[in-house]
Amino acid sequence: MIFSKNKSMVCYHPQPDAALRLVCFPCAGAGASMYRRWGMLLPNIEVWSVNYPGRESLHAMPLADSMTDIVSLLMSDATFWSDRKLVLYGHSFGALVSFWTGLRLQQDGLSVQGLLVSARRAPHLASVESYQGLSDNQLVARLDRFGGIPAAIRHDADMMGFYLPVIKADLLVNDAAQTQPDDVIDAPVYLYSGTGDDVASAEELVAWQRCTRRGFTHRQFNGGHFFIQEQQDAFVAAIRTAISALSSEDEEELIAF
């Protein structure tokens, strides 16, 4: 296991000879360990997992107040983003963070091979249900609707006492971090969603196609908001297929050039 310089990212299964890095962004309330197994499931790809402030390797840091705080922390390790090809993946809140990170990379003259996102409305669409001002009980009730609290935490009062402020902070950032309709990433976007997930409508999901100057692909899986865990092996296989397609596309462009 290795960390980035500021410990905002961790690689559980280093592959120093891999030509490509897959950088994975967790959902609200979660940390890098959400993707601990993926490095074993994706040979020849070096999988890195992001930690947001206030958890796991960054547990001593204050929780982030804005998306700018999160992205600036990640981008402070400039070498990490420039020495290999990159694909970004994010689930739910992580989809939004990955999109913001992709935009920041573009602004800095860097690029990504592709953006893979799941279980979130397009980033330029405003939140229908705000989390601002909710009591803890109201927050828990809303999260319970889509299985947003792991059972091991849900039934442990001490764990809930630690977890609720973390997920609430992430969700408030999520509400406030709406992008502009003309914020577009110059990379293909692959969107994944669950057939039983009501966190976003079909229209809100496919609106991701406005966020790219390149290709857009949408694939559905059976399951709810956390279908990526319910069908982890099948989903990671889909990620592998997408990365293979992105790599082939990149090689074709080089040949054409």
C-alpha positions in Angstrom: 0.0 0.0 0.0 1.3 3.5 -0.9 0.0 7.0 -0.4 0.2 10.2 -2.4 2.4 12.9 -0.9 -0.4 14.5 1.1 -2.2 11.1 1.9 -5.3 12.3 0.0 -5.0 9.2 -2.2 -4.0 5.6 -1.6 -3.1 2.7 -3.8 -3.7 -0.7 -2.1 -2.2 -2.8 -4.8 0.7 -0.8 -6.5 1.5 -1.7 -10.1 4.5 0.5 -11.0 4.7 -0.8 -14.5 1.0 0.0 -15.4 0.6 2.6 -18.1 -2.7 3.9 -16.7 -4.1 5.0 -13.4 -7.7 4.7 -12.5 -8.5 7.2 -9.8 -11.7 6.3 -7.8 -13.8 8.8 -5.8 -16.0 7.5 -3.0 -19.6 8.4 -2.3 -20.6 10.8 0.5 -19.5 9.6 3.9 -17.1 7.0 2.6 -13.3 6.8 2.3 -10.7 5.3 0.1 -11.3 1.8 1.5 -14.5 1.7 -0.5 -12.4 0.6 -3.5 -9.9 -1.6 -1.6 -10.5 -4.7 -3.7 -10.5 -3.1 -7.1 -6.8 -3.2 -7.6 -6.9 -7.0 -7.4 -9.8 -7.1 -9.9 -8.2 -4.8 -12.5 -4.8 -6.3 -13.6 -2.5 -4.0 -15.5 -4.3 -0.9 -14.1 -3.0 0.9 -11.1 -6.1 1.7 -9.0 -5.9 4.7 -6.7 -8.6 5.7 -4.2 -9.4 9.2 -3.0 -9.8 10.2 0.7 -11.7 13.4 1.4 -10.8 15.4 4.5 -11.9 14.0 7.9 -11.7 10.3 7.4 -9.2 7.4 7.1 -5.7 8.7 6.2 -7.0 12.3 6.6 -9.0 11.8 9.8 -7.2 14.6 11.5 -8.2 17.2 8.9 -11.3 19.3 9.2 -14.2 18.3 7.0 -14.3 20.2 3.7 -16.6 23.2 3.4 -16.6 23.3 -0.4 -15.8 21.4 -3.5 -12.9 23.8 -4.2 -11.3 22.7 -0.9 -11.5 19.0 -1.9 -10.2 19.5 -5.4 -7.4 21.9 -4.4 -6.2 19.3 -1.8 -6.1 16.6 -4.5 -4.4 18.8 -7.1 -1.7 19.9 -4.6 0.2 16.7 -5.5 0.9 17.9 -9.1 3.3 15.1 -10.1 0.7 12.4 -9.4 -1.6 13.7 -12.2 1.1 14.2 -14.9 3.2 11.1 -15.1 0.7 8.5 -16.4 -2.5 8.2 -18.4 -5.6 8.8 -16.2 -9.2 7.6 -16.1 -11.4 9.0 -13.4 -14.3 7.1 -11.8 -16.8 8.3 -9.1 -19.9 7.0 -7.5 -22.8 9.3 -6.4 -21.1 12.3 -4.7 -17.8 10.9 -6.0 -19.2 11.3 -9.6 -19.4 15.1 -8.9 -15.9 15.3 -7.4 -14.5 13.4 -10.3 -16.1 15.8 -12.8 -14.8 18.8 -10.9 -11.3 17.2 -10.8 -11.4 16.5 -14.6 -12.3 20.2 -15.2 -9.5 21.3 -13.0 -7.0 19.1 -14.8 -8.1 20.6 -18.1 -7.6 24.1 -16.7 -4.1 23.1 -15.7 -3.3 21.8 -19.2 -3.7 18.1 -18.4 -6.1 15.6 -19.7 -7.9 12.3 -18.8 -8.6 9.4 -21.1 -12.2 9.1 -19.8 -14.7 9.9 -17.1 -16.7 7.1 -15.6 -19.6 8.0 -13.3 -22.4 6.2 -11.5 -25.6 6.9 -9.6 -25.8 10.7 -9.8 -27.7 13.3 -11.7 -25.6 15.4 -14.2 -23.5 18.0 -12.3 -25.1 21.1 -13.8 -28.6 20.1 -12.4 -29.6 21.6 -9.1 -30.5 19.3 -6.2 -34.2 18.6 -5.9 -34.0 17.7 -2.1 -31.6 19.9 -0.1 -29.8 18.5 2.9 -29.4 22.0 4.4 -31.0 22.3 7.9 -32.0 18.6 8.3 -31.9 17.2 11.8 -30.0 14.0 12.4 -33.2 12.0 12.5 -34.4 13.6 9.2 -31.0 12.9 7.6 -31.0 9.3 8.7 -34.6 8.8 7.4 -33.6 10.2 4.0 -30.5 8.1 3.8 -32.4 5.0 4.7 -34.6 5.4 1.6 -31.7 4.3 -0.6 -29.6 2.2 1.8 -27.1 5.0 2.3 -25.9 3.8 5.7 -24.0 0.5 6.0 -25.7 -1.9 8.5 -22.6 -2.2 10.7 -22.8 1.6 11.2 -26.6 2.0 11.3 -26.9 -0.2 14.4 -23.9 1.2 16.3 -24.6 4.4 18.2 -20.9 5.3 18.5 -20.2 4.7 14.8 -23.3 6.8 13.9 -22.0 9.6 16.1 -18.8 9.7 14.0 -20.4 9.0 10.6 -23.3 11.4 10.5 -21.2 14.6 10.6 -19.0 13.3 7.9 -21.8 12.3 5.5 -23.7 15.5 6.3 -20.6 17.6 5.4 -20.2 15.8 2.1 -23.9 16.2 1.2 -23.8 19.9 1.9 -20.9 20.2 -0.4 -22.8 18.1 -2.9 -25.8 20.5 -2.8 -23.7 23.6 -3.3 -21.3 22.4 -6.0 -23.5 22.7 -9.0 -21.5 23.4 -12.2 -22.5 25.5 -15.2 -24.1 24.0 -18.3 -21.1 25.0 -20.4 -18.6 23.2 -18.2 -17.6 20.4 -20.5 -14.9 17.7 -20.2 -12.9 16.8 -23.3 -13.1 13.1 -22.8 -15.7 10.3 -23.3 -18.2 9.9 -20.4 -19.4 6.5 -19.3 -22.5 6.6 -17.1 -23.7 3.7 -15.0 -27.0 3.5 -13.1 -29.2 1.1 -11.1 -32.6 0.1 -12.3 -34.0 0.4 -8.8 -32.2 3.6 -7.8 -34.5 6.6 -7.5 -31.8 9.1 -6.4 -32.0 10.6 -10.0 -34.6 10.4 -12.8 -33.8 9.0 -16.2 -33.7 12.6 -17.6 -31.3 13.7 -14.9 -29.0 10.8 -15.6 -28.8 11.1 -19.4 -28.2 14.9 -19.0 -24.5 13.8 -18.5 -24.2 13.7 -22.3 -24.1 17.5 -22.2 -21.0 17.3 -20.1 -18.7 15.9 -22.8 -17.3 17.0 -26.1 -16.6 13.3 -26.9 -18.7 10.1 -26.8 -21.4 9.3 -24.2 -22.3 5.7 -23.1 -25.0 4.8 -20.6 -25.4 1.3 -19.1 -27.8 0.1 -16.5 -27.4 -2.6 -13.9 -30.1 -4.4 -11.8 -30.0 -3.0 -8.3 -30.4 0.0 -6.1 -28.2 3.0 -5.4 -25.3 0.7 -4.4 -25.5 -1.7 -7.3 -21.8 -1.3 -7.7 -21.4 -3.3 -4.5 -24.3 -5.6 -5.1 -22.8 -6.7 -8.4 -19.2 -5.8 -7.8 -17.5 -8.4 -10.0 -19.8 -7.6 -13.0 -19.5 -3.9 -12.5 -15.7 -3.9 -12.3 -15.7 -6.0 -15.4 -17.7 -3.2 -17.1 -15.1 -0.7 -15.9 -12.4 -2.9 -17.4 -14.2 -3.0 -20.7 -14.6 0.8 -20.7 -10.9 1.3 -20.0 -10.0 -1.1 -22.8 -12.2 0.8 -25.2 -10.7 4.1 -24.1 -7.2 2.8 -24.6 -8.1 1.5 -28.1 -9.5 4.8 -29.0 -6.4 6.6 -27.8 -4.2 4.3 -29.9 -6.4 4.9 -33.0 -6.0 8.7 -32.6 -2.2 8.3 -32.4 -2.2 6.2 -35.6 -4.4 8.8 -37.3 -2.1 11.5 -36.2 
